[in-house]
Amino acid sequence: METYRTDGWTALGDPVRRAIFERLAERARAVGELAGDLPISRPAVSQHLKVLKDARLVTDRKEGTRRVYQVDPEGLAQMRGYLDRFWIEALAGFKTTVEQQIKEERTMNSQAMSTPRTVVRHTVTVEAPIERAFAVFTEGFGRFKPREHNMLKVEIAETLFEPRVGGHIYDRGVDGSECRWARVLAFEPPNLVVFSWDISPHWQVETDPAKTSEVEVRFIAETASRTRIELEHRHLDRHGAGWESVRDGVAADQGWPLYLDRYAGLFAGS
């Protein structure tokens, strides 16, 4: 039986035989009529019909001096049963795959819910070439950093960004005092800058580098005159007990969203 079924599919693998089979599925036809519809000779049609008959896909009967061919319902039914078996198996396999994917997604979601979020990401786009976008962020950091974000005992006179690895970002007070609250870890103009966040959950300068997070800022040229800035503040859990307050603070409206909004505002009308 398996050989029969395989022969059926093999027989229909030829495009001419498929065309003959499709015409016979419409109604019974003689060899001459089939040859008239197809660009092949009567002997060729007869040869294709023999293959289809041997595969039990068509049957024939004699009408006067000619033979008329039609689809073999029994053979076609067995062929359909063979296909249905694979269809059922395919559906079962698909069902198993989907259920496994759902299970994995639920596991991942459960793990995500049980694992504290230690990264904060924000993005902004400015209408400026990448070189200028990078320069304004680094050289003009003090122009968009809120002055009220201050750990000095006096008002801030200026905020400086030292453009080199090993440099600092620091606030200088009106009395000349300084607060170095970040270290430049990577400086690759005009594409990347990375600096530490040396501010503890208690709003004090953290002197232990192992207890600081880091901020990566990437500059991506979307066009010659437009740049996308992607900021990622990561490893926030390094701040130790109370690190969640650091995360919530930099993620809130008065955190990085405020910085980036003011930064983008520097390009308005330019």
Accessible surface in RSA format (square Angstrom, percent):
REM  Atomic radii and reference values for relative SASA: ProtOr
REM  Chains: A
REM  Algorithm: Lee & Richards
REM  Probe-radius: 1.40
REM  Slices: 20
REM RES _ NUM      All-atoms   Total-Side   Main-Chain    Non-polar    All polar
REM                ABS   REL    ABS   REL    ABS   REL    ABS   REL    ABS   REL
RES MET A   1   127.10  65.8  81.40  53.9  45.70 108.8  83.35  70.9  43.75  58.0
RES GLU A   2    90.53  52.0  88.74  67.1   1.79   4.3  65.17 126.0  25.37  20.7
RES THR A   3   100.02  71.1  94.41  95.7   5.61  13.4  62.38  83.8  37.64  56.9
RES TYR A   4    26.47  12.4  20.66  11.8   5.81  15.1  24.87  18.7   1.60   2.0
RES ARG A   5    49.63  20.8  48.62  24.8   1.02   2.4   1.07   1.5  48.56  29.4
RES THR A   6    74.20  52.8  72.14  73.1   2.06   4.9  56.17  75.5  18.03  27.2
RES ASP A   7    64.27  45.0  61.35  61.1   2.93   6.9  11.59  27.3  52.68  52.5
RES GLY A   8     1.67   2.1   0.00   N/A   1.67   2.1   1.67   4.6   0.00   0.0
RES TRP A   9   100.08  40.2  92.01  44.5   8.07  18.9  90.85  48.4   9.23  15.0
RES THR A  10    90.91  64.7  78.58  79.7  12.33  29.4  70.41  94.6  20.49  31.0
RES ALA A  11     2.33   2.1   1.05   1.6   1.28   2.9   2.13   3.0   0.21   0.5
RES LEU A  12    26.90  15.0  24.36  17.4   2.54   6.4  24.86  17.5   2.05   5.5
RES GLY A  13    50.84  62.7   0.00   N/A  50.84  62.7  31.19  85.6  19.65  44.0
RES ASP A  14    41.41  29.0  36.30  36.1   5.11  12.1   6.71  15.8  34.69  34.6
RES PRO A  15    86.44  63.0  79.69  72.6   6.75  24.5  80.25  66.3   6.19  38.5
RES VAL A  16    46.77  30.8  44.31  40.1   2.46   5.9  46.77  40.6   0.00   0.0
RES ARG A  17    38.76  16.3  38.76  19.8   0.00   0.0   0.00   0.0  38.76  23.5
RES ARG A  18   100.30  42.1  99.74  50.8   0.56   1.3  33.88  46.3  66.42  40.3
RES ALA A  19    21.95  20.2  20.37  31.4   1.58   3.6  21.55  30.4   0.40   1.1
RES ILE A  20     0.00   0.0   0.00   0.0   0.00   0.0   0.00   0.0   0.00   0.0
RES PHE A  21    24.58  12.3  24.58  15.2   0.00   0.0  24.58  14.9   0.00   0.0
RES GLU A  22   104.77  60.1 100.85  76.3   3.92   9.3  39.35  76.1  65.42  53.4
RES ARG A  23    63.24  26.6  63.18  32.2   0.06   0.1   9.27  12.7  53.97  32.7
RES LEU A  24     4.61   2.6   0.00   0.0   4.61  11.6   0.00   0.0   4.61  12.4
RES ALA A  25    66.90  61.5  34.45  53.2  32.46  73.8  37.65  53.0  29.26  77.5
RES GLU A  26   127.56  73.2  90.66  68.6  36.90  87.9  42.93  83.0  84.64  69.1
RES ARG A  27   129.51  54.4 119.04  60.7  10.48  24.9  64.73  88.5  64.78  39.3
RES ALA A  28    33.26  30.6  15.13  23.4  18.13  41.2  15.13  21.3  18.13  48.0
RES ARG A  29    19.74   8.3  17.69   9.0   2.04   4.9   2.04   2.8  17.69  10.7
RES ALA A  30     8.43   7.8   7.42  11.5   1.01   2.3   7.42  10.5   1.01   2.7
RES VAL A  31    21.97  14.5  20.93  18.9   1.05   2.5  20.93  18.2   1.05   2.8
RES GLY A  32    26.01  32.1   0.00   N/A  26.01  32.1  14.42  39.6  11.59  25.9
RES GLU A  33    62.67  36.0  47.83  36.2  14.84  35.3  37.73  73.0  24.94  20.4
RES LEU A  34     0.00   0.0   0.00   0.0   0.00   0.0   0.00   0.0   0.00   0.0
RES ALA A  35    15.58  14.3   8.18  12.6   7.40  16.8   8.18  11.5   7.40  19.6
RES GLY A  36    67.45  83.2   0.00   N/A  67.45  83.2  35.05  96.2  32.41  72.6
RES ASP A  37    69.97  49.0  44.03  43.8  25.94  61.3  13.23  31.1  56.74  56.6
RES LEU A  38    20.61  11.5  10.76   7.7   9.85  24.8  12.99   9.1   7.62  20.5
RES PRO A  39   133.57  97.3  93.91  85.6  39.65 144.1 110.63  91.3  22.93 142.5
RES ILE A  40    47.00  26.7  28.97  21.6  18.03  43.4  38.78  27.9   8.22  22.3
RES SER A  41    64.41  54.4  48.91  65.3  15.49  35.7  47.16 100.4  17.25  24.2
RES ARG A  42   138.34  58.1 136.10  69.4   2.23   5.3  51.33  70.1  87.01  52.7
RES PRO A  43    93.21  67.9  86.03  78.4   7.18  26.1  92.50  76.4   0.72   4.4
RES ALA A  44    32.16  29.6  25.28  39.0   6.88  15.7  31.39  44.2   0.77   2.0
RES VAL A  45     0.00   0.0   0.00   0.0   0.00   0.0   0.00   0.0   0.00   0.0
RES SER A  46    46.55  39.3  40.99  54.7   5.57  12.8  27.51  58.6  19.04  26.7
RES GLN A  47   118.88  66.5 118.03  86.3   0.85   2.0  40.00  85.1  78.88  59.8
RES HIS A  48    33.07  18.1  32.74  22.8   0.32   0.8  17.28  17.8  15.78  18.4
RES LEU A  49     0.49   0.3   0.49   0.3   0.00   0.0   0.49   0.3   0.00   0.0
RES LYS A  50   120.31  58.7 115.42  70.8   4.89  11.6  86.30  77.7  34.01  36.2
RES VAL A  51    58.30  38.4  56.27  50.9   2.03   4.9  57.57  50.0   0.73   2.0
RES LEU A  52     0.00   0.0   0.00   0.0   0.00   0.0   0.00   0.0   0.00   0.0
RES LYS A  53    90.96  44.4  84.75  52.0   6.21  14.8  50.69  45.6  40.27  42.9
RES ASP A  54    95.52  66.9  67.44  67.1  28.08  66.4  34.02  80.1  61.50  61.3
RES ALA A  55     3.18   2.9   2.17   3.4   1.00   2.3   2.98   4.2   0.20   0.5
RES ARG A  56    90.36  37.9  89.21  45.5   1.15   2.7  38.66  52.8  51.70  31.3
RES LEU A  57     0.43   0.2   0.43   0.3   0.00   0.0   0.43   0.3   0.00   0.0
RES VAL A  58     2.47   1.6   0.00   0.0   2.47   6.0   0.00   0.0   2.47   6.7
RES THR A  59    47.04  33.5  46.39  47.0   0.65   1.6  21.16  28.4  25.88  39.1
RES ASP A  60    25.52  17.9   7.70   7.7  17.82  42.1   1.04   2.4  24.49  24.4
RES ARG A  61   100.20  42.1  95.96  48.9   4.24  10.1  59.38  81.2  40.81  24.7
RES LYS A  62   144.20  70.3 116.57  71.5  27.63  65.8  58.85  53.0  85.35  90.9
RES GLU A  63    67.27  38.6  56.34  42.6  10.93  26.0  32.09  62.1  35.18  28.7
RES GLY A  64    64.33  79.3   0.00   N/A  64.33  79.3  43.90 120.5  20.43  45.7
RES THR A  65   147.41 104.8 110.34 111.9  37.07  88.4  84.55 113.6  62.86  95.0
RES ARG A  66   127.31  53.5 121.69  62.0   5.62  13.4  48.30  66.0  79.01  47.9
RES ARG A  67   106.99  44.9 101.60  51.8   5.40  12.9  48.92  66.9  58.07  35.2
RES VAL A  68     5.81   3.8   5.81   5.3   0.00   0.0   5.81   5.1   0.00   0.0
RES TYR A  69    26.56  12.4  26.56  15.1   0.00   0.0   1.20   0.9  25.36  31.3
RES GLN A  70    64.01  35.8  64.01  46.8   0.00   0.0  10.79  23.0  53.23  40.4
RES VAL A  71    21.74  14.3  16.48  14.9   5.26  12.7  16.48  14.3   5.26  14.3
RES ASP A  72    24.29  17.0  24.29  24.2   0.00   0.0   0.57   1.3  23.73  23.7
RES PRO A  73    94.79  69.1  86.42  78.8   8.37  30.4  90.82  75.0   3.97  24.7
RES GLU A  74   103.14  59.2  95.37  72.1   7.77  18.5  38.37  74.2  64.77  52.9
RES GLY A  75     0.00   0.0   0.00   N/A   0.00   0.0   0.00   0.0   0.00   0.0
RES LEU A  76    70.24  39.1  70.24  50.3   0.00   0.0  70.24  49.3   0.00   0.0
RES ALA A  77    62.96  57.9  48.00  74.1  14.95  34.0  54.52  76.8   8.43  22.3
RES GLN A  78    39.71  22.2  32.89  24.0   6.83  16.3  26.74  56.9  12.97   9.8
RES MET A  79     9.03   4.7   8.97   5.9   0.06   0.1   6.50   5.5   2.53   3.3
RES ARG A  80   165.96  69.7 161.67  82.4   4.29  10.2  48.00  65.6 117.96  71.5
RES GLY A  81    37.72  46.5   0.00   N/A  37.72  46.5  30.02  82.4   7.70  17.2
RES TYR A  82    37.23  17.4  35.15  20.0   2.08   5.4  10.73   8.1  26.50  32.7
RES LEU A  83    93.38  52.0  92.97  66.5   0.41   1.0  93.38  65.6   0.00   0.0
RES ASP A  84    56.49  39.6  56.49  56.2   0.00   0.0  17.56  41.3  38.93  38.8
RES ARG A  85   103.97  43.7 100.29  51.1   3.68   8.8  56.73  77.5  47.24  28.6
RES PHE A  86    87.12  43.6  84.39  52.3   2.72   7.1  84.64  51.3   2.47   7.1
RES TRP A  87   153.64  61.7 150.44  72.8   3.19   7.5 134.47  71.7  19.16  31.1
RES ILE A  88   115.04  65.5 113.78  84.8   1.25   3.0 114.22  82.3   0.82   2.2
RES GLU A  89    92.74  53.2  81.80  61.9  10.94  26.0  41.80  80.9  50.94  41.6
RES ALA A  90    59.12  54.4  42.02  64.8  17.10  38.9  54.09  76.2   5.03  13.3
RES LEU A  91    87.31  48.6  84.03  60.1   3.28   8.2  84.59  59.4   2.73   7.3
RES ALA A  92    54.15  49.8  46.49  71.8   7.66  17.4  52.44  73.9   1.71   4.5
RES GLY A  93    36.64  45.2   0.00   N/A  36.64  45.2  34.59  94.9   2.05   4.6
RES PHE A  94   134.26  67.2 128.09  79.3   6.17  16.0 132.24  80.2   2.01   5.8
RES LYS A  95   126.15  61.5 122.14  74.9   4.01   9.5  93.06  83.8  33.09  35.2
RES THR A  96    89.54  63.7  88.33  89.6   1.20   2.9  62.23  83.6  27.30  41.3
RES THR A  97    71.04  50.5  66.87  67.8   4.17   9.9  43.92  59.0  27.13  41.0
RES VAL A  98    47.73  31.4  47.73  43.2   0.00   0.0  47.73  41.5   0.00   0.0
RES GLU A  99    86.10  49.4  79.40  60.1   6.70  16.0  38.00  73.5  48.11  39.3
RES GLN A 100    87.78  49.1  85.08  62.2   2.70   6.4  34.26  72.9  53.52  40.6
RES GLN A 101    93.65  52.4  92.65  67.7   1.00   2.4  24.01  51.1  69.64  52.8
RES ILE A 102    71.14  40.5  71.14  53.0   0.00   0.0  71.14  51.2   0.00   0.0
RES LYS A 103   134.37  65.6 131.02  80.4   3.35   8.0  78.54  70.7  55.82  59.5
RES GLU A 104    87.23  50.1  84.06  63.6   3.17   7.6  30.00  58.0  57.23  46.7
RES GLU A 105   103.53  59.4 102.20  77.3   1.33   3.2  33.40  64.6  70.13  57.3
RES ARG A 106   170.86  71.7 165.04  84.1   5.82  13.8  55.56  75.9 115.30  69.9
RES THR A 107    64.79  46.1  59.43  60.2   5.36  12.8  46.34  62.2  18.46  27.9
RES MET A 108   127.40  66.0 122.43  81.0   4.97  11.8  98.60  83.8  28.80  38.2
RES ASN A 109    88.92  61.3  87.76  84.8   1.16   2.8  19.56  47.1  69.37  67.0
RES SER A 110    66.66  56.3  60.35  80.5   6.30  14.5  27.40  58.3  39.26  55.0
RES GLN A 111   105.68  59.1 104.08  76.1   1.60   3.8  35.50  75.6  70.19  53.2
RES ALA A 112    69.01  63.5  48.17  74.3  20.84  47.4  57.04  80.3  11.96  31.7
RES MET A 113   170.84  88.5 132.96  88.0  37.88  90.2 112.65  95.8  58.19  77.1
RES SER A 114    89.71  75.8  54.59  72.8  35.12  80.9  51.37 109.4  38.34  53.7
RES THR A 115    84.15  59.9  75.43  76.5   8.73  20.8  55.51  74.6  28.65  43.3
RES PRO A 116    76.84  56.0  61.17  55.8  15.67  57.0  71.98  59.4   4.86  30.2
RES ARG A 117   135.44  56.9 125.21  63.8  10.22  24.3  70.36  96.2  65.07  39.4
RES THR A 118    39.21  27.9  35.91  36.4   3.30   7.9  12.63  17.0  26.59  40.2
RES VAL A 119    33.64  22.1  30.21  27.3   3.43   8.3  30.21  26.2   3.43   9.3
RES VAL A 120     2.37   1.6   2.15   1.9   0.22   0.5   2.37   2.1   0.00   0.0
RES ARG A 121   159.31  66.9 136.41  69.5  22.90  54.5  53.87  73.6 105.44  63.9
RES HIS A 122    49.24  26.9  42.89  29.8   6.35  16.2  30.99  31.9  18.25  21.2
RES THR A 123    82.40  58.6  50.40  51.1  32.00  76.3  29.03  39.0  53.37  80.7
RES VAL A 124    26.69  17.6  21.39  19.4   5.31  12.8  26.69  23.2   0.00   0.0
RES THR A 125    59.82  42.5  36.45  37.0  23.37  55.7  22.78  30.6  37.03  56.0
RES VAL A 126     4.69   3.1   0.60   0.5   4.09   9.9   4.69   4.1   0.00   0.0
RES GLU A 127   104.72  60.1  91.75  69.4  12.97  30.9  62.43 120.8  42.29  34.5
RES ALA A 128     1.95   1.8   0.00   0.0   1.95   4.4   1.95   2.7   0.00   0.0
RES PRO A 129    57.30  41.8  57.30  52.2   0.00   0.0  57.30  47.3   0.00   0.0
RES ILE A 130    23.30  13.3  21.06  15.7   2.24   5.4  21.06  15.2   2.24   6.1
RES GLU A 131   108.10  62.1 102.41  77.5   5.70  13.6  58.14 112.5  49.96  40.8
RES ARG A 132    97.27  40.8  91.73  46.8   5.55  13.2  45.22  61.8  52.05  31.5
RES ALA A 133     0.00   0.0   0.00   0.0   0.00   0.0   0.00   0.0   0.00   0.0
RES PHE A 134     8.21   4.1   8.21   5.1   0.00   0.0   8.21   5.0   0.00   0.0
RES ALA A 135    31.00  28.5  29.47  45.5   1.54   3.5  30.93  43.6   0.07   0.2
RES VAL A 136    18.55  12.2  14.84  13.4   3.71   8.9  18.55  16.1   0.00   0.0
RES PHE A 137     0.28   0.1   0.28   0.2   0.00   0.0   0.28   0.2   0.00   0.0
RES THR A 138     3.60   2.6   3.09   3.1   0.51   1.2   0.81   1.1   2.79   4.2
RES GLU A 139   144.39  82.9 106.37  80.5  38.03  90.5  44.03  85.2 100.36  81.9
RES GLY A 140     6.81   8.4   0.00   N/A   6.81   8.4   6.44  17.7   0.36   0.8
RES PHE A 141     0.77   0.4   0.45   0.3   0.32   0.8   0.45   0.3   0.32   0.9
RES GLY A 142    15.64  19.3   0.00   N/A  15.64  19.3   8.31  22.8   7.33  16.4
RES ARG A 143   160.93  67.6 126.93  64.7  34.00  81.0  54.80  74.9 106.13  64.3
RES PHE A 144     0.74   0.4   0.22   0.1   0.52   1.4   0.74   0.5   0.00   0.0
RES LYS A 145    10.29   5.0   5.82   3.6   4.48  10.7   5.55   5.0   4.74   5.0
RES PRO A 146     0.02   0.0   0.00   0.0   0.02   0.1   0.02   0.0   0.00   0.0
RES ARG A 147   115.95  48.7 109.71  55.9   6.24  14.9  49.90  68.2  66.06  40.0
RES GLU A 148   113.84  65.4  80.90  61.2  32.94  78.4  63.59 123.0  50.25  41.0
RES HIS A 149    38.45  21.0  34.45  23.9   3.99  10.2  22.08  22.8  16.37  19.0
RES ASN A 150    36.59  25.2  20.80  20.1  15.78  38.0   7.65  18.4  28.94  28.0
RES MET A 151    44.84  23.2  12.22   8.1  32.62  77.7  17.91  15.2  26.92  35.7
RES LEU A 152    28.63  15.9  10.90   7.8  17.73  44.6  12.98   9.1  15.65  42.1
RES LYS A 153   211.10 103.0 170.69 104.7  40.40  96.2 122.17 110.0  88.93  94.7
RES VAL A 154    45.26  29.8  35.27  31.9   9.99  24.1  45.09  39.2   0.17   0.5
RES GLU A 155   133.72  76.8 128.72  97.4   5.00  11.9  48.23  93.3  85.49  69.8
RES ILE A 156     9.83   5.6   0.02   0.0   9.82  23.7   0.02   0.0   9.82  26.6
RES ALA A 157    46.78  43.0  26.26  40.5  20.52  46.7  31.41  44.2  15.37  40.7
RES GLU A 158    60.78  34.9  60.59  45.8   0.19   0.5  19.17  37.1  41.61  34.0
RES THR A 159    10.87   7.7   0.86   0.9  10.01  23.9   0.00   0.0  10.87  16.4
RES LEU A 160    54.37  30.3  52.52  37.6   1.86   4.7  54.37  38.2   0.00   0.0
RES PHE A 161    19.13   9.6   0.33   0.2  18.80  48.9   0.52   0.3  18.61  53.3
RES GLU A 162    30.12  17.3  28.89  21.9   1.23   2.9  12.53  24.2  17.59  14.4
RES PRO A 163    81.18  59.2  67.56  61.6  13.62  49.5  67.56  55.8  13.62  84.6
RES ARG A 164   133.14  55.9 129.49  66.0   3.66   8.7  57.64  78.8  75.51  45.8
RES VAL A 165    97.91  64.4  76.12  68.9  21.79  52.5  76.12  66.1  21.79  59.1
RES GLY A 166    51.53  63.6   0.00   N/A  51.53  63.6  34.90  95.8  16.64  37.3
RES GLY A 167     0.00   0.0   0.00   N/A   0.00   0.0   0.00   0.0   0.00   0.0
RES HIS A 168    49.11  26.8  49.11  34.1   0.00   0.0  31.18  32.1  17.93  20.9
RES ILE A 169     0.00   0.0   0.00   0.0   0.00   0.0   0.00   0.0   0.00   0.0
RES TYR A 170    12.88   6.0  12.88   7.3   0.00   0.0   0.00   0.0  12.88  15.9
RES ASP A 171     2.44   1.7   2.44   2.4   0.00   0.0   0.00   0.0   2.44   2.4
RES ARG A 172    72.31  30.4  72.31  36.9   0.00   0.0  20.07  27.4  52.24  31.7
RES GLY A 173     2.62   3.2   0.00   N/A   2.62   3.2   0.00   0.0   2.62   5.9
RES VAL A 174    99.49  65.5  64.19  58.1  35.30  85.1  67.39  58.6  32.10  87.1
RES ASP A 175    94.88  66.5  54.61  54.4  40.27  95.2  41.34  97.3  53.54  53.4
RES GLY A 176    47.43  58.5   0.00   N/A  47.43  58.5  27.85  76.4  19.58  43.9
RES SER A 177    46.75  39.5  34.40  45.9  12.36  28.5  43.58  92.8   3.17   4.4
RES GLU A 178    75.22  43.2  44.49  33.7  30.73  73.2  15.66  30.3  59.56  48.6
RES CYS A 179     9.28   7.0   4.93   5.5   4.35  10.2   6.20  15.7   3.08   3.3
RES ARG A 180    95.16  40.0  82.02  41.8  13.14  31.3  36.48  49.9  58.68  35.6
RES TRP A 181     3.66   1.5   3.66   1.8   0.00   0.0   3.66   2.0   0.00   0.0
RES ALA A 182     0.12   0.1   0.00   0.0   0.12   0.3   0.00   0.0   0.12   0.3
RES ARG A 183    63.58  26.7  63.58  32.4   0.00   0.0  36.21  49.5  27.37  16.6
RES VAL A 184     1.62   1.1   0.00   0.0   1.62   3.9   0.00   0.0   1.62   4.4
RES LEU A 185    70.81  39.4  50.22  35.9  20.59  51.8  52.07  36.6  18.74  50.4
RES ALA A 186    20.41  18.8  18.49  28.5   1.91   4.4  20.41  28.7   0.00   0.0
RES PHE A 187    42.48  21.3  24.35  15.1  18.13  47.2  24.35  14.8  18.13  51.9
RES GLU A 188    94.12  54.0  89.17  67.5   4.95  11.8  35.82  69.3  58.30  47.6
RES PRO A 189    79.59  58.0  56.96  51.9  22.63  82.3  57.08  47.1  22.51 139.9
RES PRO A 190    35.44  25.8  35.44  32.3   0.00   0.0  35.44  29.3   0.00   0.0
RES ASN A 191    73.25  50.5  72.35  69.9   0.90   2.2  19.77  47.6  53.48  51.7
RES LEU A 192    16.71   9.3  16.71  12.0   0.00   0.0  16.71  11.7   0.00   0.0
RES VAL A 193     0.00   0.0   0.00   0.0   0.00   0.0   0.00   0.0   0.00   0.0
RES VAL A 194    11.15   7.3  11.15  10.1   0.00   0.0  11.15   9.7   0.00   0.0
RES PHE A 195     0.00   0.0   0.00   0.0   0.00   0.0   0.00   0.0   0.00   0.0
RES SER A 196     1.33   1.1   1.33   1.8   0.00   0.0   1.33   2.8   0.00   0.0
RES TRP A 197    18.58   7.5  18.58   9.0   0.00   0.0  16.64   8.9   1.94   3.1
RES ASP A 198     8.08   5.7   8.08   8.0   0.00   0.0   0.73   1.7   7.35   7.3
RES ILE A 199     8.91   5.1   8.87   6.6   0.03   0.1   8.87   6.4   0.03   0.1
RES SER A 200    12.64  10.7   9.54  12.7   3.10   7.1   9.00  19.2   3.65   5.1
RES PRO A 201    33.68  24.5   8.49   7.7  25.19  91.6   9.95   8.2  23.72 147.5
RES HIS A 202   140.77  76.9 119.13  82.8  21.64  55.4  81.93  84.4  58.84  68.5
RES TRP A 203   121.78  48.9 113.17  54.8   8.61  20.2 103.80  55.3  17.98  29.2
RES GLN A 204   115.63  64.7 112.34  82.1   3.28   7.8  29.21  62.2  86.42  65.5
RES VAL A 205    62.41  41.1  42.65  38.6  19.76  47.6  42.65  37.1  19.76  53.6
RES GLU A 206    34.47  19.8  27.90  21.1   6.57  15.6   1.82   3.5  32.65  26.7
RES THR A 207   123.44  87.8  95.15  96.5  28.30  67.4  71.64  96.2  51.80  78.3
RES ASP A 208    55.48  38.9  51.63  51.4   3.85   9.1  21.84  51.4  33.63  33.5
RES PRO A 209    83.07  60.5  74.16  67.6   8.90  32.4  75.18  62.1   7.89  49.0
RES ALA A 210    76.14  70.0  52.09  80.4  24.05  54.7  64.19  90.4  11.95  31.6
RES LYS A 211   102.07  49.8 101.88  62.5   0.18   0.4  44.72  40.3  57.34  61.1
RES THR A 212     5.27   3.7   4.77   4.8   0.50   1.2   0.35   0.5   4.92   7.4
RES SER A 213     1.06   0.9   0.00   0.0   1.06   2.4   0.10   0.2   0.95   1.3
RES GLU A 214    29.65  17.0  29.65  22.4   0.00   0.0   1.47   2.8  28.18  23.0
RES VAL A 215     0.00   0.0   0.00   0.0   0.00   0.0   0.00   0.0   0.00   0.0
RES GLU A 216    25.88  14.9  25.57  19.3   0.31   0.7   0.32   0.6  25.56  20.9
RES VAL A 217     0.00   0.0   0.00   0.0   0.00   0.0   0.00   0.0   0.00   0.0
RES ARG A 218   103.93  43.6 103.93  53.0   0.00   0.0  23.73  32.4  80.20  48.6
RES PHE A 219     4.77   2.4   0.00   0.0   4.77  12.4   0.00   0.0   4.77  13.6
RES ILE A 220    59.12  33.6  56.45  42.1   2.67   6.4  59.12  42.6   0.00   0.0
RES ALA A 221    55.42  51.0  30.41  46.9  25.01  56.9  30.41  42.8  25.01  66.3
RES GLU A 222    76.07  43.7  42.74  32.3  33.33  79.4  22.13  42.8  53.94  44.0
RES THR A 223    63.09  44.9  49.52  50.2  13.58  32.4  60.75  81.6   2.34   3.5
RES ALA A 224    97.45  89.6  68.35 105.5  29.10  66.2  80.90 113.9  16.55  43.8
RES SER A 225    65.84  55.6  65.23  87.0   0.61   1.4  37.68  80.2  28.15  39.4
RES ARG A 226    84.03  35.3  84.03  42.8   0.00   0.0   7.74  10.6  76.29  46.2
RES THR A 227     0.00   0.0   0.00   0.0   0.00   0.0   0.00   0.0   0.00   0.0
RES ARG A 228    65.85  27.6  65.85  33.6   0.00   0.0  18.44  25.2  47.40  28.7
RES ILE A 229     0.00   0.0   0.00   0.0   0.00   0.0   0.00   0.0   0.00   0.0
RES GLU A 230    61.47  35.3  59.02  44.7   2.44   5.8  17.75  34.3  43.71  35.7
RES LEU A 231     2.43   1.4   0.00   0.0   2.43   6.1   0.59   0.4   1.84   4.9
RES GLU A 232    39.66  22.8  39.66  30.0   0.00   0.0  10.83  21.0  28.83  23.5
RES HIS A 233     0.00   0.0   0.00   0.0   0.00   0.0   0.00   0.0   0.00   0.0
RES ARG A 234    44.71  18.8  44.71  22.8   0.00   0.0  12.96  17.7  31.75  19.2
RES HIS A 235    64.72  35.4  63.12  43.9   1.60   4.1  36.46  37.6  28.25  32.9
RES LEU A 236     0.00   0.0   0.00   0.0   0.00   0.0   0.00   0.0   0.00   0.0
RES ASP A 237    70.27  49.2  58.90  58.6  11.37  26.9  10.29  24.2  59.98  59.8
RES ARG A 238   106.36  44.7  92.38  47.1  13.97  33.3  30.63  41.9  75.73  45.9
RES HIS A 239     9.27   5.1   0.29   0.2   8.99  23.0   0.30   0.3   8.97  10.4
RES GLY A 240    31.11  38.4   0.00   N/A  31.11  38.4  31.11  85.4   0.00   0.0
RES ALA A 241    98.96  91.0  69.36 107.0  29.60  67.3  80.98 114.0  17.98  47.6
RES GLY A 242    37.71  46.5   0.00   N/A  37.71  46.5  28.34  77.8   9.37  21.0
RES TRP A 243    26.48  10.6  26.48  12.8   0.00   0.0   9.97   5.3  16.51  26.8
RES GLU A 244    70.86  40.7  70.86  53.6   0.00   0.0  30.50  59.0  40.37  33.0
RES SER A 245    63.02  53.3  46.71  62.3  16.31  37.6  49.44 105.3  13.58  19.0
RES VAL A 246    13.52   8.9   6.61   6.0   6.91  16.7  13.32  11.6   0.20   0.5
RES ARG A 247    37.74  15.8  37.74  19.2   0.00   0.0   1.09   1.5  36.65  22.2
RES ASP A 248    74.78  52.4  68.15  67.8   6.64  15.7  31.30  73.7  43.49  43.4
RES GLY A 249    39.33  48.5   0.00   N/A  39.33  48.5  33.72  92.5   5.62  12.6
RES VAL A 250    10.63   7.0   9.78   8.9   0.85   2.0  10.63   9.2   0.00   0.0
RES ALA A 251    29.35  27.0  16.61  25.6  12.73  29.0  16.72  23.5  12.63  33.4
RES ALA A 252    48.88  44.9  37.70  58.2  11.18  25.4  48.81  68.7   0.06   0.2
RES ASP A 253   113.93  79.8 106.62 106.1   7.31  17.3  27.03  63.6  86.90  86.7
RES GLN A 254   110.82  62.0 108.39  79.2   2.43   5.8  55.46 118.0  55.36  42.0
RES GLY A 255     7.03   8.7   0.00   N/A   7.03   8.7   7.03  19.3   0.00   0.0
RES TRP A 256     3.08   1.2   2.25   1.1   0.83   1.9   2.25   1.2   0.83   1.3
RES PRO A 257    39.38  28.7  29.50  26.9   9.88  35.9  35.29  29.1   4.08  25.4
RES LEU A 258    29.10  16.2  26.28  18.8   2.82   7.1  29.06  20.4   0.04   0.1
RES TYR A 259     7.68   3.6   7.68   4.4   0.00   0.0   4.25   3.2   3.43   4.2
RES LEU A 260     6.67   3.7   6.67   4.8   0.00   0.0   6.67   4.7   0.00   0.0
RES ASP A 261    99.43  69.6  90.71  90.3   8.71  20.6  19.45  45.8  79.98  79.8
RES ARG A 262    97.74  41.0  88.38  45.1   9.36  22.3  32.46  44.4  65.28  39.6
RES TYR A 263     0.00   0.0   0.00   0.0   0.00   0.0   0.00   0.0   0.00   0.0
RES ALA A 264    27.29  25.1  20.28  31.3   7.01  16.0  20.52  28.9   6.77  17.9
RES GLY A 265    43.91  54.2   0.00   N/A  43.91  54.2  29.00  79.6  14.91  33.4
RES LEU A 266    46.21  25.7  27.45  19.6  18.76  47.2  31.14  21.9  15.06  40.5
RES PHE A 267    11.42   5.7   4.79   3.0   6.63  17.3   4.98   3.0   6.44  18.4
RES ALA A 268    83.55  76.8  50.22  77.5  33.33  75.8  61.66  86.8  21.90  58.0
RES GLY A 269    91.83 113.2   0.00   N/A  91.83 113.2  44.10 121.0  47.73 106.9
RES SER A 270    93.50  79.0  19.52  26.1  73.98 170.4  56.01 119.3  37.49  52.5
END  Absolute sums over single chains surface
CHAIN  1 A    15458.1      12729.3       2728.8       8679.7       6778.4
END  Absolute sums over all chains
TOTAL         15458.1      12729.3       2728.8       8679.7       6778.4
